[in-house]
Amino acid sequence: MSVTTVKRELLVRHLEAWAAAAVHRGRRAIYVHGYADVDGGASAEAAVRVLADLPDLARGRELSMVAVGDDMTTITPRLGEVQQQAGAGAGLSVLPIAATVEVAVRAAGAKNVPTLGYLDAGAASEPPAVPTVACLAAGKPAEVLLVLPPGASADPYRTAGFPLLTAAELATGEEPGQVVVFATGSGKSLEQFKEALWAVDEFAGVRLRDPADPERHLIDISLQPHPGPLRREILAYLGRVGAATVSDLRTFALTGTVYRAADANRVLHLMIDAGVVAREPAHGRLGGDVLISPI
């Protein structure tokens, strides 16, 4: 199995959750699928199938999928066929367009409308420009799932208008892998993305690497991921701040590492038992207000 398969499954999992919540919350939502032509349209077709299955589209809801690419000549008819075969209701409109993402977002009227963008530039010569990603923040609420080429940094996108951002490297060996980036304004949505990331079926040869881990440890995709990289990152974080509450460390794990907030609790128990960190108070439940400091 390949990195391409992992990316597609991650897209499907997150798109299912996002679309169901978006159309349930309001009468209109927009999904922008960039780089729709780079993989022969396979990921765009998968997205159409996901959206066509939404039950709320039969209840007066409207969801627009805008598929954007440089050459949509063969992709456009195929997406139409998939939409028809999937039996999509009248509430789903699929709009293929050969234009920039910025033009597509304006044309779709995404301002103040729930919006999700998916930009897979993993095989591109350069990552998406920050203004391209920033235009998606016009949605309300808005979030974006990016794939960057190997070696690209997610840091520039921290200024794109999304308060929360996380990144994970899809690796098959020691060489740099494509980087998955998720940006949102919702802590709940970030938690859901992390759950989807670690729930993706484990594919032979594809593992995760935390871009913040200086040792570049490869982590098997698992609901119980290896604690080593998170342990090192928590120790480094405590070395910078001196001490932090369990709540602070849960937030750090969620927003500053590839891990979930719940993983911080699991790793903190191991670190306390190993005598690597101390807690105050020394006994009782490891609640959010417990103070953790390095020894």
C-alpha positions as CSV (number, residue, x, y, z in Angstrom):
1,M,0.0,0.0,0.0
2,S,1.1,3.6,-0.7
3,V,1.2,7.0,0.8
4,T,-1.5,7.9,-1.8
5,T,-3.8,5.3,-0.3
6,V,-3.2,6.6,3.3
7,K,-3.9,10.2,2.2
8,R,-7.2,9.2,0.5
9,E,-8.4,7.2,3.5
10,L,-7.6,10.2,5.8
11,L,-9.5,12.5,3.4
12,V,-12.5,10.2,3.3
13,R,-12.6,9.8,7.1
14,H,-12.4,13.5,7.8
15,L,-14.7,14.5,5.0
16,E,-17.4,12.2,6.2
17,A,-17.3,13.7,9.7
18,W,-17.0,17.3,8.5
19,A,-19.8,17.1,5.9
20,A,-22.3,15.4,8.2
21,A,-21.8,18.1,10.9
22,A,-21.7,21.0,8.3
23,V,-25.0,20.2,6.6
24,H,-26.7,19.4,9.9
25,R,-25.6,22.7,11.4
26,G,-26.8,24.9,8.5
27,R,-28.5,24.9,5.2
28,R,-25.4,25.4,3.1
29,A,-21.8,24.3,3.1
30,I,-18.8,24.3,0.7
31,Y,-16.1,21.8,0.1
32,V,-13.1,22.9,-2.1
33,H,-11.0,20.1,-3.6
34,G,-7.8,21.6,-5.0
35,Y,-5.3,19.9,-7.3
36,A,-8.2,17.7,-8.5
37,D,-6.4,16.7,-11.6
38,V,-3.0,15.6,-10.2
39,D,-4.0,12.0,-9.4
40,G,-6.2,11.4,-12.4
41,G,-9.2,12.6,-10.3
42,A,-9.2,9.6,-8.0
43,S,-9.3,11.5,-4.8
44,A,-12.0,13.9,-6.2
45,E,-14.1,10.9,-7.2
46,A,-13.7,9.5,-3.7
47,A,-14.9,12.8,-2.3
48,V,-18.0,12.8,-4.5
49,R,-18.9,9.4,-3.3
50,V,-18.6,10.5,0.4
51,L,-20.8,13.6,-0.1
52,A,-23.4,11.7,-2.2
53,D,-24.1,9.5,0.8
54,L,-25.1,12.3,3.1
55,P,-28.7,11.8,4.3
56,D,-29.3,15.4,5.2
57,L,-29.0,16.4,1.5
58,A,-32.4,15.0,1.0
59,R,-33.8,17.4,3.7
60,G,-33.4,20.7,2.0
61,R,-29.7,21.1,2.7
62,E,-27.2,22.3,0.0
63,L,-23.6,21.3,-0.3
64,S,-21.3,22.5,-3.1
65,M,-18.1,20.7,-4.0
66,V,-15.8,22.8,-6.0
67,A,-13.1,20.8,-7.8
68,V,-10.2,22.9,-8.9
69,G,-7.3,21.9,-11.2
70,D,-5.2,23.1,-14.1
71,D,-6.6,20.7,-16.6
72,M,-10.1,19.4,-15.9
73,T,-10.9,18.2,-19.4
74,T,-11.2,14.5,-18.5
75,I,-11.9,15.0,-14.8
76,T,-15.2,17.0,-15.3
77,P,-17.2,14.3,-17.1
78,R,-15.9,11.6,-14.8
79,L,-17.0,13.5,-11.7
80,G,-20.5,13.9,-13.3
81,E,-20.6,10.1,-13.9
82,V,-19.6,9.3,-10.3
83,Q,-22.2,11.7,-9.0
84,Q,-24.9,10.1,-11.1
85,Q,-23.8,6.6,-10.3
86,A,-23.8,7.4,-6.6
87,G,-27.4,8.5,-6.7
88,A,-26.6,11.9,-5.2
89,G,-29.6,14.0,-4.2
90,A,-30.5,17.4,-5.6
91,G,-28.7,19.0,-2.6
92,L,-25.2,18.1,-3.9
93,S,-23.7,20.2,-6.7
94,V,-20.3,19.3,-8.1
95,L,-18.6,22.3,-9.8
96,P,-15.4,21.4,-11.7
97,I,-13.4,24.5,-12.6
98,A,-10.0,25.1,-14.3
99,A,-9.0,28.1,-12.2
100,T,-7.1,29.1,-9.1
101,V,-8.3,28.2,-5.6
102,E,-8.8,31.9,-4.8
103,V,-11.1,32.4,-7.9
104,A,-13.0,29.2,-7.0
105,V,-13.6,30.2,-3.4
106,R,-14.9,33.6,-4.5
107,A,-17.1,32.1,-7.2
108,A,-18.6,29.6,-4.7
109,G,-19.5,32.4,-2.3
110,A,-17.7,30.8,0.6
111,K,-17.6,33.9,2.8
112,N,-19.2,33.2,6.2
113,V,-20.3,29.7,5.0
114,P,-19.0,26.5,6.5
115,T,-16.0,25.6,4.3
116,L,-13.5,22.8,4.1
117,G,-10.5,22.9,1.7
118,Y,-8.4,19.9,0.6
119,L,-5.1,20.8,-1.2
120,D,-2.9,17.8,-2.0
121,A,0.4,19.3,-3.2
122,G,2.4,16.3,-2.1
123,A,3.7,15.6,-5.6
124,A,3.9,19.3,-6.6
125,S,7.2,21.1,-7.2
126,E,6.3,23.6,-4.5
127,P,3.8,23.9,-1.6
128,P,0.6,26.0,-1.9
129,A,1.2,29.8,-1.4
130,V,0.1,31.0,2.0
131,P,-2.5,33.4,0.4
132,T,-4.0,30.5,-1.4
133,V,-4.6,28.7,1.9
134,A,-5.6,31.9,3.6
135,C,-8.5,32.6,1.2
136,L,-10.2,29.5,2.6
137,A,-10.4,31.1,6.0
138,A,-13.2,33.3,4.6
139,G,-15.5,30.4,5.5
140,K,-17.2,30.4,8.9
141,P,-16.3,28.0,10.3
142,A,-13.4,27.1,8.1
143,E,-10.7,24.4,8.0
144,V,-8.2,23.1,5.6
145,L,-6.4,19.8,5.1
146,L,-3.1,20.2,3.2
147,V,-0.5,17.8,1.9
148,L,2.9,19.4,1.4
149,P,5.9,18.1,-0.6
150,P,8.6,16.2,1.3
151,G,10.8,18.6,3.3
152,A,8.3,21.4,3.3
153,S,7.5,23.1,6.6
154,A,4.0,23.8,7.9
155,D,5.1,26.9,9.9
156,P,4.3,29.5,7.1
157,Y,0.6,28.5,7.3
158,R,0.4,29.5,10.9
159,T,-0.3,33.0,9.6
160,A,-3.1,31.9,7.2
161,G,-5.9,32.8,9.6
162,F,-6.5,29.5,11.3
163,P,-5.9,29.6,15.1
164,L,-5.0,25.9,15.4
165,L,-2.6,23.9,13.2
166,T,-1.0,20.5,13.4
167,A,1.3,18.5,11.1
168,A,2.4,14.9,10.6
169,E,4.9,13.4,8.1
170,L,3.9,10.3,6.1
171,A,7.1,8.4,6.0
172,T,8.3,5.2,4.3
173,G,11.9,5.5,5.4
174,E,14.6,7.8,6.6
175,E,14.1,10.2,3.8
176,P,11.6,13.1,4.3
177,G,8.0,12.2,3.5
178,Q,5.0,14.2,2.4
179,V,3.6,16.4,5.2
180,V,-0.1,16.4,6.2
181,V,-1.2,19.6,7.7
182,F,-4.6,20.3,9.3
183,A,-5.7,23.9,10.2
184,T,-8.9,24.9,11.9
185,G,-10.4,27.2,14.5
186,S,-12.1,24.4,16.4
187,G,-10.4,22.4,19.2
188,K,-13.1,19.7,18.8
189,S,-12.4,19.4,15.1
190,L,-8.7,19.2,15.7
191,E,-9.3,16.3,18.1
192,Q,-11.5,14.6,15.5
193,F,-8.8,14.9,12.9
194,K,-6.2,13.4,15.3
195,E,-8.5,10.5,15.9
196,A,-8.9,10.0,12.2
197,L,-5.2,10.2,11.7
198,W,-4.4,7.4,14.2
199,A,-7.4,5.3,13.1
200,V,-6.3,5.1,9.5
201,D,-5.7,1.5,8.6
202,E,-2.1,0.6,9.0
203,F,-0.6,0.2,5.6
204,A,2.6,-1.8,5.0
205,G,5.6,0.6,4.9
206,V,3.8,3.8,5.8
207,R,4.4,5.3,9.2
208,L,4.1,8.7,10.9
209,R,6.9,11.0,11.9
210,D,6.4,14.0,14.2
211,P,8.0,17.0,12.5
212,A,8.8,18.4,15.9
213,D,10.7,15.3,17.0
214,P,14.5,16.0,16.7
215,E,15.3,12.3,16.6
216,R,12.8,11.8,13.6
217,H,11.5,8.6,15.1
218,L,9.2,6.6,12.9
219,I,5.8,5.7,14.6
220,D,3.6,2.9,13.5
221,I,0.0,4.0,12.8
222,S,-1.9,2.7,15.8
223,L,-4.6,3.7,18.2
224,Q,-1.9,3.3,20.9
225,P,1.1,5.0,19.3
226,H,4.6,4.6,20.6
227,P,5.2,7.1,23.5
228,G,8.8,7.8,22.8
229,P,8.6,10.9,20.6
230,L,5.9,12.5,22.8
231,R,8.0,11.8,26.0
232,R,10.9,13.6,24.4
233,E,8.8,16.5,23.3
234,I,7.1,16.9,26.7
235,L,10.6,17.0,28.4
236,A,11.8,19.6,25.9
237,Y,8.7,21.7,26.5
238,L,9.1,21.5,30.3
239,G,12.7,22.4,29.8
240,R,11.5,25.6,28.2
241,V,8.7,26.6,30.5
242,G,9.9,25.0,33.8
243,A,6.6,23.5,34.8
244,A,3.1,23.1,33.3
245,T,-0.3,21.8,34.3
246,V,-1.7,18.5,32.9
247,S,-4.2,20.7,30.9
248,D,-1.3,22.7,29.4
249,L,0.5,19.5,28.4
250,R,-2.7,18.0,26.9
251,T,-3.0,21.2,24.8
252,F,0.6,21.1,23.8
253,A,0.3,17.4,22.7
254,L,-2.8,18.3,20.6
255,T,-1.5,21.4,18.9
256,G,2.3,21.1,19.0
257,T,2.8,17.4,18.2
258,V,1.4,14.6,16.1
259,Y,-0.3,13.1,19.1
260,R,-3.7,13.5,20.7
261,A,-4.5,15.1,24.0
262,A,-5.4,11.8,25.6
263,D,-1.9,10.5,24.7
264,A,-0.4,13.1,27.0
265,N,-2.1,11.6,30.0
266,R,-0.9,8.1,29.1
267,V,2.7,9.3,28.6
268,L,2.6,11.4,31.8
269,H,1.7,8.4,33.9
270,L,4.7,6.5,32.4
271,M,7.0,9.5,33.0
272,I,5.9,9.8,36.7
273,D,6.3,6.1,37.3
274,A,9.8,6.3,35.8
275,G,10.7,9.2,38.0
276,V,11.4,11.5,35.0
277,V,9.0,14.2,36.1
278,A,7.4,15.1,39.4
279,R,3.7,16.0,40.1
280,E,2.2,18.4,42.6
281,P,0.2,17.3,44.5
282,A,2.1,14.0,44.7
283,H,-0.9,11.8,45.0
284,G,-4.5,11.5,43.7
285,R,-6.1,11.6,40.3
286,L,-4.0,13.1,37.5
287,G,-6.4,15.9,36.9
288,G,-6.0,19.0,34.6
289,D,-4.8,21.2,37.5
290,V,-1.9,18.9,38.6
291,L,1.4,20.6,38.1
292,I,4.1,18.7,36.3
293,S,7.8,19.6,36.5
294,P,11.1,17.9,35.4
295,I,13.3,16.2,37.9
